[in-house]
Amino acid sequence: MSRTEKRILWGIGVLIVLLAVLEASIPQPVDWSRSFSRHHRKPYGAQLVYERLGDLFPEVVPVSDPIYVAAYERLLHADVADQPVNHLFINSVFQVDRTTTEQLLALVEEGDHLMIAAERIEGPLADTLRLDMDRRGWGFSEDTTTLRFLDVPRIAPGAFRYARGFPGAHFTRYDTLRTRVLAVDGSAQPVLLEMGLGKGRIVLCSAPLAFTNHHLLKDRNAHFMAGALSLLPPRPLHWDEHHKVGRLEAGTPLRYILSQAPLRWAWYLTLALVALYMVLRARRQQRAIPIVTPPRNASRELLGNIGRLYWQKADHADLARRMIQHFKEELKMRTHLRTFAYDQATFHHLAAKTGLPGEEIATRLRALERTEQAAHLSEQRLLDLSTELHDLRQLI
C-alpha cells in the first residue's frame, strides 16, 4: 500500500469520527409527520395512546392484517354475538372497498362496536352510512380549535382546546334518524357521531389528531380522548395497525435503512468505501502509461533564430524578399498556379480564385513587386508588408 493510499484511509477514518461526533451532537428536529402508529413516539404517533388503552379496556389486541381477514374468520367460525369486540381505526383517511365494508358492517350488526377517527371517510362505507365531510381549507387551520361534548348527557365537562395546525374537519351530512351528535367544534359543527346498527354501534370522529401522543399529554385534552373512547363498552379492543399513513409504501430493508439517521450514514459510508476500493484497485491493476514528451518543432525554432538574426542586422529588404518568396510558393500551391509572374495571366487567375476584382489583385501584387525590388526598407514598411501578406492569405 502506497503512502498516498494510507493517507486517504487515515483521512476517511478521521472523517468518519468527525461525522459521528457531529451527528451525535446535533439536536434532532421534532418529527411532526402523521403516522397514528403504536410503534411511534413522535407527536403524531400513538405509542403512548396504545399503552394507556389498557386503563379503559380489559384487553387490547393489535391487528396488522386487512379487515376482511379477521372479519371472515369471525363471521365463519365464531359466534360474534357471544364474543363481541371493539374495532378502533385511527388515520387521516379511512377508505375501504365494498367487500370490506359489507364484512365490517356485518360484524357490527352481530354485536361488535366500531370506532373510526379520520378527517375523511370515503368510499362505499361513507355511501352506506350517508356521510359527507368537509374541512376548513386544504391545509391546517390557522386558528385554535375548540371541541366540546354536548349535553346528551355530557360525557366530559368543559372545552378542549387544540393549538394551531389542528385540521377543522367536521361532518356535513349524516343519517339524522339513527345518529346522535355527541361533540361539536367551536363553529358548532359536529365532530363526534354515534349511530346504531343491528346489535352494535358505530362511533365516528373527524379529529384523529386528538388520539395522538401530543394531545394525550397536552393540557386536559386526554379527557376528550377518554370520553370519546368511553362510548365503546369495556370489552376486548382490536387496534388497527394496517390502515395507517404510509402503509401502502414499500417496506423494503433499504427504505428502513434510509429512514434511520445512523443506518443512513453507515450506508452512505459503505458505498463511498466500495467506490474508493474500486478506484484504487483499478489503479493498481492497470499498467502505467508512460508520459511521452512531444517532439520539438525544430523548424519553428530555426525560423525564429533566422528572423531574430535578420532583425538584429536590420536587413529589412532581404527579409522582405524572403517573405514575399515564401508567399509566392504558398500562393502557387493553394491556387494551383504553375508559375508566378506579375502579369495579366496571373492577375486573372487569382481574381477567379479569390472572387476579387482584377484591378484590386493587380494593385496588391504591384505593391509586392515594388517592395521586392526595393534596395532598402524601413522597419515600419516591413511591418506593413507582414500585414499585407496576412490579408492576402485570408483572401485565398
N, C-alpha and C positions, 0 to 999 in steps of 0.2 A: 504494500500500500504506500503510495507516494505521500510526500509531505503535504501537498495540496489537498489530497483526499482526506487526510487526517484532520486538517484544519476545517474542512467542510463538515465532517462528522462532529467535531467539537462545537462548531457554530450551531449545528442543528440541535445538539444536546442542550446548549445554553438557551436557545430559542424555546425549546420545549419547557424548560424550567421557568422561564420568564412568562410564557403564556399560561402555565399552570398557576403561577402566583397571581397574575393579573385576573384570571378567571375566578380565583378564589376570593380576591379582594373586592371585585366589582359587585355591588348590590344588585340582585336580580329584580327586574321590574315586576310589578304585580300583573298577573295574567287575568284580565277581565273577560276573556272569552267564555262562552257558554258551553257547558257540557252536561249539566244535571246528572252527572255520573257519581255513583257511590265510591269510585276509585280516586276521585279528585278532591283535594283540599283547597283548591283555589276558590275565590269568592263566589263564582257562579257554578261551582261543583256542588255535590250533595253528600260528601262523605260524612260530615257532622250530622246532617239531617237523617241519614240512614242509621247512624249509630244511636240516635235518640228515639227512633221509631219503636224501639223495644219498650219505652215507657208507656206507649199507648196501645200496643198490640201484643198478644201473647207470643206470637212467632212472626218473624219477618224472613221471607224466602226470596232471594234474588233469582230472577228469571232472565236468562240470556237468549233463550230460543224465541222464535217468532210466536205470535199469539196462537196461530192455528195448530201448532204442535201440542201445546198443553191443552187447548180447548178440545181438540179431537180426542185426546186420551181421557179427559174428564167426562166428556159427553158420552163416550162409548163405553167406558169401563167403570165409571164411578157414579155414585148417586149424589149429584150436586146438591140436592135439597137437604141431604143428611150431613154433608161436609162442605158447607158454603165457605167461600173465602172472599177476601177483598183484593181488587186489582188496582194498582196505582201506576199511572203513566204521567211522567213529567217531561215535557220537551217544548221547544219553541213552536214546532208544528206537529200536529198529530193527523196522519192521513194513512188509512189502510184500504185495502181493496174490498170488493163486495163480499167475497167469501169469508174473509176475516171478520168483517163487520157482522155478518149473519151469525157466525160462531160466537163472537163476543156477546152479542145481544141475547143469544140463546142461553149462555151461561147466566146472564143477569135475570132472564125470565125464570130460570130454575132456582134462583136464590142468591147468586153471587152479587156483590156490590162492586160498582165500578166508579173510579175517580180519575178524571183526566184534567190536568193542568197544562194548558197550552195557549199561546197567543192566537193560534189559528187552528181550527178544527175543520178539516176539509174532507172532500170525497164522499163516498156512499154513507158514512156514518153521519155526517152533517146533514145530508139529504134526508136520511131516515128520521133523524131527530128534529128536523125542520129548524136548523140552526143557521144563523148568519152572524158574522163577527166583523168588527171594524177596529181601527186604531188611529190615534191622532198622528197623522203624517206617516211617512215611510221610515223615519228614523226614531231615535229616542226622544222622549218628551223633555222639554227644557224646564218644566215646572215640577215642583214637588207634588207627588201623587198621594192622595189620601184614600184609604179603604176603611170601611166600617160595616159592621153587621147591622141588619135590620131587626126590628122588634117582632120576632115571629115564633117564639120569644128570642131575645137577643142572645147569641151564643157567647160573645165576649164584649164587655163594655168598652167604650172609648173609640177614638180614631187611631188608625195606624198609618204613620207617615213613611213614605218611601222617597229617597232622595232623587235628584235629577238623574236622568238616564233610565228611569223605570218606564217601560212602554205603557201607553194608555190604551191597551186593548180592552174591549168590552163586547157584550152580546147586543146585537141589534134586532134579532128575531129568534123566537123560540115558541114552543107549544104552550100557550098560557093555560090550557085546560089541565095539564098534568105537571106543571113546572112551578116551583116556588123560587123567588128571588131572595137569597139569603144575605147578600152583601152587595154594596154599590161603591163606586168611586166618588171623588169629590164633585163630579158633574152629575151625580145621581144616575149613572149608567150601570146596569147590572154587570157584576164581575164574578158572582158565585151563584150557581143554579143547582137545584135538586129536583129530580123528576123520578117518578115511579115507573117500573116496567116489570110486569109479572110479579114474581115473589121478591125481586131485588130492587135496587135503587141505583141511580146514576147521579154522580156529583160532577159538575163541570166548573172549572175555574179558568178565567182568562189571564191570570197573573202567575205564570210558572216561576218567575224570579223570586216570588215570595217564599218558595220552597227551596232555597239555596243556603249555603253556608253563611254568606254575608248577612242575609236578613234574619237568619236564626240568631245571630249574635247582635244585631242592630237594635238598639233601644228595646222596645217591648213588642217588636214585630213577631217574636216567637209565639205570642198569644194568638195572633191571626192564623198562623200555621197550625197550631194545635187546635183552634176552634174549627177550622175547615176539615182537618183530619178526624175530628170527633164525630163528624157526620157518618163515618164508617163505623160499623159495630165492632166490638172487641173480638175479633176472630183472626185467624192467620192472614197475613198481608203478603201478596205477591208483588214484589218490587220489580218493575220492568227495567232491564238494562239493555234491551235490544233496540228499541226505538229511541235512540239518543242522537244528539247532534254529532255528525261525522261518522255515524255507524256504518254508512254505506261506502266510506272511503276504504281504500285498500289497506289491510292490516299487515303489510309485509314487514319483515325484520328491519329493512333499510329505513322505512318510514319511522319506526320507533327509534332507531339509532339517531336519525336526524332531528327527532323531537327532543332529545335529551342533550343538554349542552356538553357534559363530559364525553359522552359517546360520540357526539358530533365532532368534537375536536380530535378525538382519537382516530376517527375515520379519516378526517382530512389529513392528519399527520401520517397515517399509514399510506394513503395514496401518494403523498409527497415523497416519502421514503422509497416506495416502489418505483416511482418515476426517476428519482435520483439514482437508484441502483441500476435501472435500465440504461441510463445515460452513461454512468461510469463503466458499466460492464461492456457496453458497445464500444466505448473509447479504448478499453484495454484489448478488445478482441481485434479491432481493425488495424491494418498495417499503417504505420505512419507515412504520410505523403510528404516527400521531401519538397523543400521550398527551392524552386529554380529561379535563379536570378536572370531577369530578361537580358538578352544581349544588348550591348551598347550600340547606339547608332553612330558608327564612326564617320560615316559620310557627312552627317549633320555637324559633327564636331569639326571636321575638316573644313567644311564651308564656313563655319563660324570663325575659325582661325584665319582663313584666307580673307574673309571680309574685314576682320579687325586689322590685318596687315595692310590692305588697300586703304583703309580709313586712316591708319597712322601715317602712311606715306602721302596722303592727300592726293592720290592719283585718281580723282573722281571720273575723269574722262575714260580711262581704261576700264574702271569698274562699271561705268555705264554701258560701254560697248559689250562687255561680257554679259551684263544683264539683258541687253537687247538681243544678243545672240542666243541666249538661253530661251528668251521669249519666242524667238523665231522658230526654234526647234519644237517647242511646245505647241506653237500655233500650227505648224505643219502636221504634227501628229493628231491634234484634236480636230482639225478641219479637213484632214485628208488632202492637204496641199502638197503637190510634188516638189515644187521649187518656190522659194520666196524671193520676190523682187518688188521694188517699188514701181509697179507698172499697173496699167488698167486691168489686165487679166487678173492680177492678184486682188485688186480692189473689188472687182465684180464678184469674184469667188467668195471673198469674205463677207460682202454685203448680202449675198444669197444665204450664207450660213448663219449670220447673226440677225438678219432682218433689218439692219440699219441702212439708211441711205448711202449710196456710193460716195457722195461728196463728203459725208462725215467720216467714213472709213478712210478716204484719201487724205483728209485733213489730219487725222490722228497719225497715220503712218508717215506722212511727210514730216510731221514734227519729230517722230522717232528717227527718221533718216537724218535730219539736221543735227539731232543730238548725237547720233552715232558718228557723224563726220566731224564733230567739233573737236578741236585740239585741247581745249581746256573747258572744264565745267566747275561751277561753284557748288558749294555744299547744298545750298537751297535748291539748285536745279536738279541735283541728284535725288533729293527727297521728292521733288515734284515728279521726276521720272518714275520713281517707285510707285507713286500714287497712280500715275497714268497706266503703268503696266498692270497694276491690280484691277483698275477699272476695265481694261480690255479683257483680262482673264474672266471677269464676271460676265462680260457680254458673250464670250464664246463658250 
